[in-house]
Amino acid sequence: MRMVLLLSTLIPIVTFSALRYDLSRIDHVILGVSDLRKGIDEFERMTGIRPIFGGIHPGRGTQNGLVSLGNRQYLEILAPNPDETLPPASDYLRQFSSLKCAGWAVRSDDLVLLQQTLQGEQIETAEIRPGARNSPDGARLAWKSMSYAVADRRLPFFIQWDPTAVHPSTTSPGGCKLTALRLEGRDIDRLKTALKPADLQIEVRDAKDVSIRISLTCSKGTVEF
């Protein structure tokens, strides 16, 4: 009887430990692919949900497809726009013949304050930049964004939406939920050091290959990228 009681008291501890990561501040996750139509078709085959066309990013050489993940979160499929020149910083998209996790974004209500907080902890950031695109129905979406100064797609960028913008999670097809996000590589201490001042509690795991891993729960079950 004592053994049974002892084991039962351990169960809540194990369960609580498994929930120590916090995904609630994630605004969206990004899957990269070389061809948007093929990426949309692939996502539909894997999940049962067909992304909608979101629009193009003028001057950035990219276009996207969108899926809502609920809870003011969404998934973006990012691909080259064949009608524009793809800048060198986004040329990696051409290498992805199938969907691969290529980045993630964190919501912020005050990018200036966040930038000051990070720099106060000796974490360098890039400048705060405006961004915008038109949705297919003609609506204008605007935002500001900021990234870490170090070039590492495993680290998020931060986004502050314009108050008038309609968040993509409310206008995109639903049916999936983000259930895990993990950063992998050999330099996990550096990643943790960069994430901590932004108060991001994200799983970081030592691994041979550098990657971002996400898990979604969709109508066809769990899907991992």
N, CA, C and O of each residue as an XYZ file, in Angstrom:
900
protein
N       0.828     -1.206      0.000
C       0.000      0.000      0.000
C       0.859      1.251      0.000
O       0.548      2.207     -0.711
N       1.916      1.268      0.769
C       2.801      2.426      0.799
C       3.433      2.680     -0.571
O       3.585      3.827     -0.992
N       3.800      1.588     -1.263
C       4.407      1.743     -2.582
C       3.413      2.374     -3.552
O       3.784      3.250     -4.333
N       2.167      1.942     -3.510
C       1.153      2.482     -4.400
C       0.939      3.963     -4.133
O       0.845      4.757     -5.069
N       0.861      4.341     -2.856
C       0.654      5.738     -2.509
C       1.835      6.597     -2.932
O       1.661      7.724     -3.395
N       3.036      6.056     -2.770
C       4.235      6.803     -3.144
C       4.279      7.063     -4.634
O       4.593      8.173     -5.063
N       3.965      6.048     -5.430
C       3.969      6.219     -6.872
C       2.895      7.202     -7.314
O       3.109      7.992     -8.233
N       1.746      7.152     -6.661
C       0.666      8.045     -7.056
C       1.017      9.495     -6.774
O       0.575     10.391     -7.492
N       1.805      9.735     -5.739
C       2.187     11.108     -5.439
C       3.201     11.643     -6.430
O       3.356     12.856     -6.569
N       3.901     10.737     -7.129
C       4.893     11.182     -8.098
C       4.271     11.598     -9.422
O       4.861     12.386    -10.161
N       3.095     11.082     -9.731
C       2.483     11.322    -11.028
C       2.250     12.802    -11.302
O       2.589     13.268    -12.390
N       1.678     13.572    -10.353
C       1.487     14.992    -10.641
C       2.790     15.735    -10.879
O       2.830     16.687    -11.659
N       3.880     15.300    -10.199
C       5.165     15.950    -10.367
C       5.689     15.747    -11.778
O       6.177     16.691    -12.400
N       5.593     14.528    -12.289
C       6.048     14.231    -13.647
C       5.218     15.006    -14.667
O       5.757     15.560    -15.626
N       3.895     15.040    -14.452
C       3.012     15.734    -15.374
C       3.323     17.224    -15.409
O       3.381     17.820    -16.485
N       3.526     17.836    -14.232
C       3.829     19.261    -14.166
C       5.122     19.567    -14.889
O       5.216     20.576    -15.588
N       6.138     18.700    -14.732
C       7.422     18.919    -15.385
C       7.284     18.925    -16.897
O       7.964     19.689    -17.582
N       6.404     18.075    -17.424
C       6.228     17.980    -18.873
C       5.575     19.238    -19.444
O       5.620     19.462    -20.654
N       4.964     20.068    -18.579
C       4.253     21.246    -19.048
C       5.025     22.538    -18.779
O       4.430     23.616    -18.763
N       6.313     22.448    -18.572
C       7.065     23.636    -18.178
C       7.335     24.594    -19.330
O       7.759     25.726    -19.095
N       7.102     24.171    -20.566
C       7.313     25.050    -21.707
C       6.055     25.853    -21.993
O       4.940     25.365    -21.807
N       6.240     27.080    -22.443
C       5.128     27.999    -22.649
C       5.093     28.450    -24.111
O       6.012     29.124    -24.577
N       4.033     28.078    -24.829
C       3.884     28.441    -26.240
C       2.936     29.614    -26.432
O       2.689     30.024    -27.566
N       2.403     30.162    -25.349
C       1.311     31.120    -25.453
C       1.723     32.440    -26.103
O       0.868     33.129    -26.660
N       2.988     32.810    -26.052
C       3.416     34.088    -26.621
C       3.824     33.976    -28.091
O       4.162     34.976    -28.725
N       3.790     32.778    -28.617
C       4.112     32.600    -30.035
C       2.994     33.172    -30.895
O       1.827     32.824    -30.714
N       3.346     34.043    -31.822
C       2.364     34.631    -32.732
C       2.137     33.728    -33.925
O       0.996     33.429    -34.276
N       3.234     33.287    -34.558
C       3.086     32.345    -35.660
C       4.374     31.562    -35.889
O       5.458     31.972    -35.475
N       4.222     30.441    -36.551
C       5.357     29.611    -36.956
C       5.406     29.601    -38.473
O       4.385     29.764    -39.141
N       6.612     29.408    -39.016
C       6.821     29.531    -40.455
C       7.357     28.232    -41.031
O       8.356     27.696    -40.553
N       6.689     27.734    -42.057
C       7.183     26.609    -42.840
C       7.662     27.146    -44.178
O       6.900     27.806    -44.885
N       8.899     26.878    -44.535
C       9.441     27.340    -45.803
C       9.320     26.273    -46.881
O       9.338     25.078    -46.589
N       9.197     26.713    -48.127
C       9.124     25.792    -49.263
C       9.476     26.573    -50.528
O       9.292     27.789    -50.587
N       9.986     25.862    -51.540
C      10.417     26.539    -52.765
C       9.264     26.922    -53.674
O       9.403     27.834    -54.489
N       8.118     26.241    -53.552
C       6.967     26.491    -54.413
C       5.710     26.543    -53.540
O       5.361     25.553    -52.899
N       5.039     27.680    -53.514
C       3.906     27.852    -52.594
C       2.774     26.880    -52.875
O       2.231     26.292    -51.939
N       2.403     26.695    -54.129
C       1.298     25.792    -54.445
C       1.607     24.366    -53.985
O       0.748     23.694    -53.415
N       2.820     23.914    -54.231
C       3.198     22.569    -53.787
C       3.182     22.484    -52.264
O       2.791     21.461    -51.700
N       3.605     23.552    -51.601
C       3.590     23.558    -50.147
C       2.182     23.495    -49.583
O       1.929     22.790    -48.607
N       1.263     24.237    -50.201
C      -0.135     24.204    -49.760
C      -0.730     22.819    -49.969
O      -1.439     22.309    -49.100
N      -0.446     22.207    -51.118
C      -0.942     20.857    -51.386
C      -0.376     19.853    -50.383
O      -1.099     18.981    -49.902
N       0.916     19.974    -50.067
C       1.557     19.059    -49.123
C       0.945     19.205    -47.734
O       0.675     18.207    -47.066
N       0.727     20.437    -47.299
C       0.148     20.649    -45.971
C      -1.255     20.045    -45.899
O      -1.620     19.446    -44.888
N      -2.032     20.198    -46.956
C      -3.382     19.631    -46.967
C      -3.335     18.104    -46.896
O      -4.135     17.495    -46.186
N      -2.403     17.478    -47.628
C      -2.295     16.020    -47.584
C      -1.947     15.544    -46.170
O      -2.468     14.528    -45.710
N      -1.077     16.268    -45.493
C      -0.608     15.836    -44.179
C      -1.612     16.093    -43.060
O      -1.671     15.338    -42.089
N      -2.402     17.160    -43.195
C      -3.239     17.594    -42.077
C      -4.741     17.536    -42.338
O      -5.533     17.494    -41.397
N      -5.132     17.533    -43.600
C      -6.555     17.614    -43.920
C      -7.065     19.043    -43.978
O      -8.249     19.263    -44.232
N      -6.187     20.026    -43.746
C      -6.563     21.439    -43.773
C      -5.858     22.109    -44.946
O      -4.646     21.969    -45.109
N      -6.622     22.842    -45.767
C      -6.001     23.527    -46.906
C      -5.757     24.995    -46.566
O      -6.712     25.727    -46.306
N      -4.500     25.441    -46.561
C      -4.198     26.853    -46.301
C      -4.777     27.751    -47.390
O      -4.939     27.335    -48.537
N      -5.084     28.983    -47.010
C      -5.512     29.972    -47.995
C      -4.302     30.802    -48.429
O      -3.308     30.895    -47.708
N      -4.401     31.397    -49.604
C      -3.356     32.304    -50.058
C      -3.440     33.582    -49.246
O      -4.503     34.195    -49.154
N      -2.308     33.992    -48.647
C      -2.318     35.163    -47.791
C      -1.988     36.443    -48.520
O      -2.553     37.494    -48.216
N      -1.069     36.373    -49.489
C      -0.667     37.559    -50.225
C       0.830     37.572    -50.455
O       1.523     36.596    -50.164
N       1.324     38.679    -50.978
C       2.753     38.823    -51.253
C       3.341     39.857    -50.296
O       2.624     40.682    -49.730
N       4.663     39.792    -50.130
C       5.386     40.769    -49.325
C       6.168     41.666    -50.286
O       7.261     41.299    -50.717
N       5.624     42.832    -50.625
C       6.271     43.701    -51.618
C       7.697     44.078    -51.217
O       7.957     44.496    -50.089
N       8.597     43.919    -52.161
C       9.984     44.273    -51.914
C      10.786     43.220    -51.194
O      11.998     43.368    -51.036
N      10.134     42.150    -50.750
C      10.840     41.099    -50.014
C      10.942     39.802    -50.805
O      11.616     38.865    -50.379
N      10.276     39.745    -51.954
C      10.408     38.597    -52.834
C       9.712     37.338    -52.385
O      10.026     36.252    -52.874
N       8.752     37.459    -51.444
C       8.093     36.258    -50.923
C       6.572     36.399    -50.978
O       6.034     37.493    -51.147
N       5.902     35.266    -50.831
C       4.449     35.189    -50.727
C       4.117     34.108    -49.711
O       4.987     33.330    -49.319
N       2.845     34.058    -49.279
C       2.554     33.086    -48.225
C       1.171     32.460    -48.330
O       0.286     32.951    -49.031
N       1.022     31.350    -47.601
C      -0.248     30.696    -47.360
C      -0.450     30.626    -45.863
O       0.523     30.585    -45.110
N      -1.712     30.611    -45.409
C      -1.996     30.769    -43.982
C      -2.984     29.731    -43.467
O      -3.909     29.323    -44.169
N      -2.760     29.312    -42.210
C      -3.666     28.432    -41.479
C      -3.760     28.949    -40.052
O      -2.738     29.261    -39.439
N      -4.969     29.044    -39.516
C      -5.128     29.447    -38.131
C      -4.813     28.272    -37.199
O      -5.186     27.131    -37.469
N      -4.117     28.576    -36.096
C      -3.850     27.572    -35.065
C      -4.678     27.836    -33.813
O      -4.477     27.192    -32.783
N      -5.613     28.789    -33.902
C      -6.426     29.152    -32.750
C      -5.638     29.960    -31.733
O      -4.422     30.098    -31.859
N      -6.315     30.491    -30.734
C      -5.669     31.222    -29.636
C      -4.752     32.336    -30.127
O      -3.676     32.553    -29.571
N      -5.182     33.040    -31.170
C      -4.401     34.136    -31.772
C      -3.015     33.669    -32.214
O      -2.022     34.367    -32.014
N      -2.961     32.493    -32.811
C      -1.739     31.951    -33.394
C      -2.065     31.446    -34.796
O      -3.193     31.040    -35.076
N      -1.063     31.477    -35.671
C      -1.285     30.950    -37.008
C       0.001     30.359    -37.570
O       1.085     30.558    -37.022
N      -0.137     29.640    -38.657
C       0.995     29.051    -39.362
C       1.101     29.714    -40.720
O       0.105     29.888    -41.423
N       2.322     30.083    -41.082
C       2.588     30.717    -42.370
C       3.455     29.809    -43.226
O       4.524     29.377    -42.794
N       3.004     29.521    -44.425
C       3.833     28.851    -45.414
C       4.476     29.938    -46.259
O       3.778     30.697    -46.931
N       5.792     30.019    -46.231
C       6.524     31.091    -46.895
C       7.280     30.533    -48.096
O       7.970     29.519    -47.992
N       7.144     31.202    -49.231
C       7.773     30.724    -50.470
C       8.182     31.919    -51.327
O       7.670     33.023    -51.137
N       9.105     31.705    -52.272
C       9.479     32.792    -53.183
C       8.289     33.254    -54.016
O       7.425     32.462    -54.393
N       8.267     34.554    -54.293
C       7.291     35.120    -55.216
C       7.941     35.144    -56.595
O       8.907     35.882    -56.789
N       7.452     34.368    -57.559
C       8.108     34.278    -58.874
C       8.125     35.590    -59.645
O       8.867     35.730    -60.618
N       7.310     36.557    -59.216
C       7.249     37.837    -59.914
C       8.234     38.869    -59.371
O       8.289     39.995    -59.864
N       9.012     38.488    -58.355
C       9.990     39.391    -57.771
C      11.326     38.686    -57.601
O      11.401     37.458    -57.649
N      12.364     39.460    -57.405
C      13.681     38.898    -57.127
C      13.776     38.550    -55.648
O      13.464     39.373    -54.787
N      14.203     37.343    -55.364
C      14.336     36.903    -53.978
C      15.659     37.410    -53.423
O      16.708     37.102    -53.989
N      15.649     38.180    -52.332
C      16.903     38.695    -51.774
C      17.762     37.570    -51.205
O      17.237     36.508    -50.868
N      19.068     37.783    -51.093
C      19.974     36.740    -50.596
C      19.570     36.177    -49.236
O      19.760     34.988    -48.981
N      19.014     37.021    -48.354
C      18.651     36.562    -47.009
C      17.548     35.507    -47.035
O      17.407     34.735    -46.087
N      16.768     35.469    -48.112
C      15.669     34.501    -48.216
C      15.939     33.405    -49.237
O      15.056     32.599    -49.529
N      17.149     33.369    -49.782
C      17.466     32.407    -50.835
C      17.391     30.961    -50.354
O      17.250     30.042    -51.161
N      17.486     30.757    -49.029
C      17.407     29.401    -48.474
C      16.088     28.720    -48.828
O      16.017     27.491    -48.849
N      15.041     29.502    -49.109
C      13.737     28.920    -49.433
C      13.798     28.057    -50.681
O      13.047     27.088    -50.798
N      14.668     28.388    -51.605
C      14.788     27.620    -52.851
C      15.279     26.195    -52.591
O      15.086     25.312    -53.427
N      15.907     25.968    -51.447
C      16.463     24.655    -51.134
C      15.411     23.695    -50.591
O      15.663     22.493    -50.501
N      14.245     24.204    -50.229
C      13.233     23.372    -49.577
C      12.248     22.831    -50.609
O      11.307     23.525    -50.996
N      12.459     21.607    -51.050
C      11.530     20.996    -52.000
C      10.248     20.540    -51.313
O       9.232     20.324    -51.974
N      10.287     20.392    -49.989
C       9.106     20.071    -49.189
C       9.100     20.985    -47.970
O      10.086     21.668    -47.691
N       7.995     20.995    -47.253
C       7.837     21.913    -46.129
C       8.854     21.643    -45.020
O       9.072     20.500    -44.619
N       9.466     22.716    -44.539
C      10.428     22.614    -43.446
C      10.287     23.834    -42.552
O      10.157     24.958    -43.036
N      10.313     23.607    -41.240
C      10.169     24.725    -40.318
C      11.345     25.681    -40.474
O      12.504     25.279    -40.370
N      11.030     26.958    -40.726
C      12.067     27.933    -41.069
C      12.104     29.125    -40.128
O      12.952     30.001    -40.294
N      11.216     29.188    -39.148
C      11.245     30.314    -38.231
C       9.991     30.391    -37.383
O       9.053     29.612    -37.550
N       9.998     31.354    -36.466
C       8.834     31.582    -35.616
C       8.870     33.009    -35.103
O       9.925     33.639    -35.038
N       7.695     33.506    -34.742
C       7.563     34.895    -34.315
C       6.858     34.954    -32.966
O       5.979     34.145    -32.670
N       7.259     35.920    -32.161
C       6.705     36.125    -30.824
C       5.993     37.466    -30.777
O       6.524     38.466    -31.261
N       4.801     37.499    -30.202
C       4.041     38.741    -30.073
C       4.686     39.692    -29.069
O       5.262     39.262    -28.070
N       4.579     40.980    -29.348
C       5.023     42.014    -28.412
C       4.047     43.177    -28.468
O       3.547     43.527    -29.537
N       3.779     43.771    -27.321
C       2.951     44.972    -27.263
C       3.800     46.235    -27.287
O       3.277     47.334    -27.472
N       5.119     46.082    -27.100
C       5.996     47.245    -27.037
C       7.404     46.836    -27.470
O       8.215     46.422    -26.642
N       7.688     46.950    -28.751
C       8.992     46.529    -29.266
C      10.128     47.405    -28.748
O      11.241     46.919    -28.542
N       9.862     48.672    -28.539
C      10.917     49.563    -28.042
C      11.360     49.125    -26.652
O      12.557     49.036    -26.378
N      10.404     48.854    -25.779
C      10.737     48.402    -24.434
C      11.449     47.059    -24.470
O      12.412     46.845    -23.734
N      10.980     46.151    -25.325
C      11.623     44.847    -25.442
C      13.056     44.993    -25.932
O      13.958     44.327    -25.425
N      13.270     45.854    -26.907
C      14.617     46.090    -27.416
C      15.527     46.614    -26.302
O      16.672     46.177    -26.183
N      15.036     47.529    -25.501
C      15.812     48.072    -24.388
C      16.130     46.990    -23.362
O      17.228     46.958    -22.805
N      15.169     46.106    -23.116
C      15.379     45.016    -22.154
C      16.468     44.066    -22.636
O      17.356     43.694    -21.868
N      16.403     43.674    -23.899
C      17.397     42.756    -24.447
C      18.785     43.393    -24.463
O      19.767     42.765    -24.068
N      18.857     44.624    -24.914
C      20.157     45.286    -24.985
C      20.730     45.537    -23.590
O      21.948     45.570    -23.411
N      19.850     45.715    -22.606
C      20.310     45.858    -21.234
C      20.949     44.603    -20.689
O      21.720     44.656    -19.732
N      20.629     43.469    -21.300
C      21.228     42.182    -20.931
C      22.329     41.783    -21.907
O      22.706     40.613    -21.976
N      22.837     42.738    -22.651
C      23.923     42.531    -23.616
C      23.523     41.606    -24.763
O      24.363     40.903    -25.324
N      22.239     41.612    -25.106
C      21.745     40.862    -26.267
C      21.468     41.864    -27.373
O      20.552     42.678    -27.260
N      22.251     41.811    -28.438
C      22.104     42.778    -29.522
C      20.908     42.437    -30.421
O      20.622     41.270    -30.688
N      20.234     43.471    -30.870
C      19.086     43.297    -31.767
C      19.293     44.103    -33.040
O      20.101     45.030    -33.091
N      18.543     43.722    -34.064
C      18.488     44.538    -35.279
C      17.531     45.701    -35.039
O      16.883     45.764    -33.994
N      17.438     46.611    -35.986
C      16.539     47.751    -35.835
C      15.083     47.312    -35.970
O      14.789     46.275    -36.565
N      14.195     48.097    -35.422
C      12.765     47.847    -35.561
C      12.333     48.313    -36.952
O      12.583     49.452    -37.347
N      11.679     47.409    -37.686
C      11.331     47.691    -39.082
C       9.822     47.607    -39.292
O       9.165     46.746    -38.707
N       9.259     48.505    -40.131
C       7.841     48.396    -40.481
C       7.636     47.333    -41.557
O       8.535     47.061    -42.353
N       6.465     46.747    -41.572
C       6.117     45.773    -42.598
C       4.638     45.872    -42.932
O       3.845     46.357    -42.125
N       4.268     45.416    -44.113
C       2.862     45.470    -44.522
C       2.649     44.570    -45.729
O       3.586     44.267    -46.468
N       1.427     44.156    -45.916
C       1.034     43.444    -47.121
C      -0.464     43.617    -47.300
O      -1.180     43.946    -46.354
N      -0.934     43.391    -48.526
C      -2.363     43.418    -48.825
C      -2.876     41.990    -48.898
O      -2.267     41.144    -49.553
N      -3.979     41.716    -48.241
C      -4.603     40.408    -48.352
C      -5.372     40.333    -49.665
O      -5.642     41.372    -50.268
N      -5.735     39.134    -50.128
C      -6.441     39.014    -51.408
C      -7.737     39.817    -51.481
O      -8.166     40.192    -52.572
N      -8.372     40.089    -50.323
C      -9.614     40.860    -50.348
C      -9.375     42.365    -50.311
O     -10.319     43.152    -50.241
N      -8.089     42.760    -50.358
C      -7.754     44.174    -50.410
C      -7.463     44.808    -49.068
O      -7.062     45.971    -49.018
N      -7.653     44.082    -47.977
C      -7.376     44.625    -46.643
C      -5.873     44.824    -46.463
O      -5.072     44.038    -46.969
N      -5.503     45.854    -45.754
C      -4.100     46.193    -45.515
C      -3.704     45.720    -44.118
O      -4.323     46.109    -43.127
N      -2.677     44.882    -44.043
C      -2.147     44.424    -42.763
C      -0.794     45.093    -42.539
O       0.077     45.052    -43.408
N      -0.623     45.702    -41.385
C       0.626     46.385    -41.080
C       1.141     45.945    -39.716
O       0.374     45.578    -38.826
N       2.464     45.992    -39.580
C       3.097     45.571    -38.336
C       4.489     46.180    -38.246
O       4.986     46.786    -39.195
N       5.101     46.004    -37.085
C       6.518     46.309    -36.893
C       7.185     45.038    -36.386
O       6.568     44.248    -35.671
N       8.450     44.844    -36.758
C       9.139     43.637    -36.327
C      10.577     43.953    -35.931
O      11.148     44.966    -36.334
N      11.136     43.065    -35.140
C      12.521     43.198    -34.684
C      13.098     41.804    -34.506
O      12.416     40.902    -34.019
N      14.344     41.629    -34.897
C      15.000     40.332    -34.757
C      16.262     40.470    -33.916
O      16.717     41.576    -33.624
N      16.809     39.341    -33.540
C      18.123     39.335    -32.914
C      19.165     39.740    -33.960
O      18.975     39.517    -35.156
N      20.253     40.331    -33.502
C      21.300     40.751    -34.438
C      22.012     39.547    -35.046
O      22.440     39.598    -36.199
N      22.141     38.470    -34.281
C      22.819     37.284    -34.777
C      21.940     36.596    -35.820
O      20.728     36.486    -35.635
N      22.539     36.137    -36.906
C      21.793     35.465    -37.974
C      21.601     33.995    -37.628
O      22.464     33.167    -37.921
N      20.485     33.673    -37.013
C      20.176     32.300    -36.616
C      18.659     32.155    -36.675
O      17.952     32.705    -35.831
N      18.153     31.415    -37.669
C      16.706     31.298    -37.846
C      16.042     30.536    -36.716
O      14.817     30.562    -36.605
N      16.809     29.860    -35.873
C      16.198     29.194    -34.724
C      15.683     30.205    -33.702
O      14.726     29.933    -32.976
N      16.325     31.375    -33.651
C      15.861     32.420    -32.753
C      14.660     33.121    -33.374
O      14.623     33.315    -34.589
N      13.683     33.503    -32.569
C      12.488     34.130    -33.145
C      12.743     35.576    -33.531
O      13.743     36.179    -33.139
N      11.825     36.113    -34.301
C      11.748     37.562    -34.406
C      10.495     37.988    -33.649
O       9.625     37.165    -33.365
N      10.406     39.254    -33.330
C       9.309     39.775    -32.519
C       8.435     40.668    -33.391
O       8.941     41.431    -34.214
N       7.128     40.567    -33.209
C       6.190     41.297    -34.057
C       5.181     42.053    -33.200
O       4.642     41.520    -32.230
N       4.942     43.291    -33.575
C       3.923     44.127    -32.950
C       2.950     44.553    -34.037
O       3.301     45.334    -34.922
N       1.733     44.041    -33.968
C       0.742     44.321    -34.997
C       0.170     45.720    -34.835
O       0.001     46.208    -33.717
N      -0.127     46.359    -35.956
C      -0.832     47.629    -35.931
C      -2.209     47.405    -35.305
O      -2.850     46.392    -35.586
N      -2.677     48.331    -34.464
C      -3.981     48.143    -33.807
C      -5.139     47.945    -34.767
O      -6.153     47.352    -34.397
N      -5.006     48.431    -35.998
C      -6.101     48.294    -36.970
C      -6.029     46.986    -37.760
O      -6.956     46.662    -38.503
N      -4.944     46.238    -37.606
C      -4.767     45.010    -38.388
C      -5.674     43.893    -37.883
O      -5.841     43.714    -36.676
N      -6.249     43.155    -38.804
C      -7.028     41.969    -38.455
C      -6.066     40.782    -38.415
O      -5.477     40.424    -39.435
N      -5.908     40.181    -37.254
C      -4.913     39.129    -37.096
C      -5.230     37.945    -38.013
O      -6.385     37.526    -38.094
N      -4.219     37.398    -38.708
C      -4.457     36.288    -39.640
C      -5.102     35.063    -39.013
O      -5.737     34.279    -39.718
N      -4.957     34.881    -37.712
C      -5.572     33.709    -37.069
C      -7.097     33.771    -37.105
O      -7.766     32.748    -36.956
N      -7.646     34.973    -37.303
C      -9.106     35.130    -37.317
C      -9.700     35.036    -38.713
O     -10.921     34.981    -38.864
N      -8.847     35.017    -39.741
C      -9.352     35.015    -41.117
C      -8.866     33.811    -41.931
O      -9.151     33.712    -43.125
N      -8.140     32.907    -41.292
C      -7.577     31.746    -41.995
C      -8.292     30.470    -41.566
O      -8.853     30.425    -40.471
N      -8.287     29.429    -42.405
C      -8.955     28.181    -42.040
C      -8.316     27.547    -40.818
O      -7.091     27.522    -40.693
N      -9.142     27.034    -39.917
C      -8.659     26.412    -38.686
C      -8.692     24.900    -38.762
O      -8.988     24.324    -39.809
N      -8.386     24.259    -37.637
C      -8.404     22.806    -37.564
C      -7.123     22.216    -37.031
O      -7.037     21.005    -36.826
N      -6.102     23.065    -36.796
C      -4.835     22.611    -36.235
C      -4.503     23.436    -35.000
O      -4.957     24.570    -34.850
N      -3.710     22.851    -34.127
C      -3.257     23.534    -32.920
C      -1.774     23.252    -32.725
O      -1.325     22.121    -32.913
N      -1.015     24.273    -32.351
C       0.411     24.110    -32.064
C       0.570     23.462    -30.696
O       0.094     23.999    -29.695
N       1.237     22.311    -30.646
C       1.387     21.590    -29.380
C       2.830     21.489    -28.901
O       3.069     21.141    -27.744
N       3.807     21.791    -29.777
C       5.209     21.746    -29.344
C       6.072     22.537    -30.310
O       5.805     22.589    -31.511
N       7.117     23.156    -29.759
C       8.144     23.802    -30.568
C       9.476     23.557    -29.874
O       9.617     23.807    -28.676
N      10.453     23.065    -30.635
C      11.747     22.709    -30.048
C      12.881     23.213    -30.924
O      12.828     23.100    -32.149
N      13.906     23.770    -30.294
C      15.101     24.234    -30.992
C      16.214     23.233    -30.752
O      16.429     22.803    -29.619
N      16.928     22.855    -31.815
C      17.959     21.829    -31.683
C      19.295     22.315    -32.241
O      19.345     23.134    -33.158
N      20.369     21.793    -31.668
C      21.720     22.117    -32.124
C      22.720     21.844    -31.020
O      22.357     21.388    -29.936
N      23.987     22.128    -31.305
C      25.040     21.893    -30.320
C      25.201     23.062    -29.353
O      25.694     22.879    -28.239
N      24.794     24.254    -29.766
C      25.060     25.465    -28.988
C      23.865     25.852    -28.119
O      23.404     26.992    -28.180
N      23.361     24.925    -27.316
C      22.129     25.178    -26.580
C      22.301     26.254    -25.509
O      21.342     26.961    -25.199
N      23.489     26.395    -24.940
C      23.691     27.431    -23.925
C      23.528     28.821    -24.529
O      22.948     29.709    -23.904
N      24.040     29.010    -25.742
C      23.900     30.305    -26.407
C      22.436     30.607    -26.699
O      21.990     31.741    -26.530
N      21.694     29.607    -27.133
C      20.277     29.802    -27.405
C      19.526     30.176    -26.134
O      18.715     31.102    -26.145
N      19.784     29.475    -25.055
C      19.111     29.765    -23.794
C      19.440     31.172    -23.300
O      18.574     31.865    -22.765
N      20.691     31.589    -23.481
C      21.095     32.925    -23.067
C      20.340     34.000    -23.841
O      19.991     35.042    -23.286
N      20.090     33.745    -25.123
C      19.364     34.713    -25.950
C      17.875     34.741    -25.619
O      17.249     35.799    -25.690
N      17.306     33.604    -25.260
C      15.869     33.513    -25.012
C      15.473     34.024    -23.621
O      14.382     34.566    -23.446
N      16.341     33.855    -22.657
C      15.984     34.147    -21.262
C      15.565     35.591    -21.026
O      14.536     35.799    -20.382
N      16.301     36.623    -21.510
C      15.883     38.006    -21.242
C      14.512     38.357    -21.834
O      13.851     39.279    -21.356
N      14.082     37.629    -22.869
C      12.764     37.846    -23.464
C      11.696     37.016    -22.756
O      10.530     37.018    -23.151
N      12.112     36.301    -21.696
C      11.209     35.476    -20.894
C      10.494     34.427    -21.746
O       9.290     34.215    -21.609
N      11.260     33.773    -22.631
C      10.703     32.733    -23.493
C      11.085     31.361    -22.954
O      12.265     31.020    -22.875
N      10.092     30.593    -22.589
C      10.300     29.268    -22.020
C      10.043     28.217    -23.095
O       8.975     27.608    -23.156
N      11.048     28.025    -23.934
C      10.949     27.149    -25.098
C      11.937     25.998    -24.938
O      13.036     26.188    -24.418
N      11.549     24.819    -25.378
C      12.425     23.651    -25.266
C      13.639     23.812    -26.184
O      13.503     24.135    -27.364
N      14.814     23.583    -25.626
C      16.067     23.599    -26.373
C      16.769     22.274    -26.110
O      16.975     21.893    -24.958
N      17.136     21.572    -27.181
C      17.696     20.228    -27.023
C      19.011     20.088    -27.786
O      19.134     20.538    -28.925
N      19.982     19.462    -27.142
C      21.262     19.188    -27.796
C      21.056     18.161    -28.912
O      20.439     17.116    -28.702
N      21.575     18.469    -30.088
C      21.418     17.567    -31.231
C      22.532     17.837    -32.230
O      23.122     18.917    -32.239
N      22.811     16.862    -33.059
C      23.857     16.998    -34.062
C      23.497     18.032    -35.110
O      24.339     18.832    -35.516
N      22.230     18.015    -35.554
C      21.794     18.912    -36.623
C      21.092     20.140    -36.056
O      20.396     20.056    -35.045
N      21.279     21.267    -36.707
C      20.629     22.520    -36.329
C      19.233     22.552    -36.948
O      19.098     22.413    -38.164
N      18.199     22.732    -36.136
C      16.840     22.708    -36.679
C      15.836     23.297    -35.703
O      16.107     23.463    -34.514
N      14.656     23.607    -36.254
C      13.465     23.949    -35.473
C      12.468     22.834    -35.717
O      12.237     22.450    -36.863
N      11.875     22.310    -34.654
C      10.878     21.249    -34.772
C       9.557     21.731    -34.201
O       9.527     22.321    -33.120
N       8.469     21.488    -34.910
C       7.157     21.807    -34.371
C       6.235     20.599    -34.493
O       6.405     19.753    -35.370
N       5.259     20.538    -33.595
C       4.223     19.511    -33.649
C       2.865     20.200    -33.691
O       2.619     21.165    -32.967
N       1.997     19.693    -34.544
C       0.634     20.198    -34.651
C      -0.342     19.061    -34.394
O      -0.096     17.924    -34.796
N      -1.439     19.364    -33.731
C      -2.546     18.426    -33.620
C      -3.623     18.884    -34.589
O      -4.167     19.981    -34.455
N      -3.930     18.031    -35.575
C      -4.871     18.398    -36.636
C      -5.934     17.315    -36.768
O      -5.945     16.343    -36.013
N      -6.821     17.495    -37.731
C      -7.919     16.545    -37.910
C      -7.438     15.140    -38.243
O      -8.129     14.163    -37.955
N      -6.245     15.030    -38.856
C      -5.689     13.719    -39.183
C      -4.750     13.192    -38.092
O      -4.105     12.159    -38.273
N      -4.675     13.899    -36.967
C      -3.794     13.470    -35.891
C      -2.606     14.402    -35.714
O      -2.631     15.555    -36.145
N      -1.569     13.885    -35.074
C      -0.368     14.682    -34.827
C       0.536     14.706    -36.050
O       0.814     13.666    -36.647
N       0.987     15.886    -36.416
C       1.880     16.074    -37.565
C       3.101     16.824    -37.091
O       2.982     17.800    -36.350
N       4.281     16.382    -37.511
C       5.506     17.030    -37.096
C       6.288     17.540    -38.309
O       6.330     16.896    -39.358
N       6.899     18.701    -38.140
C       7.740     19.275    -39.176
C       9.126     19.565    -38.579
O      10.010     20.058    -39.280
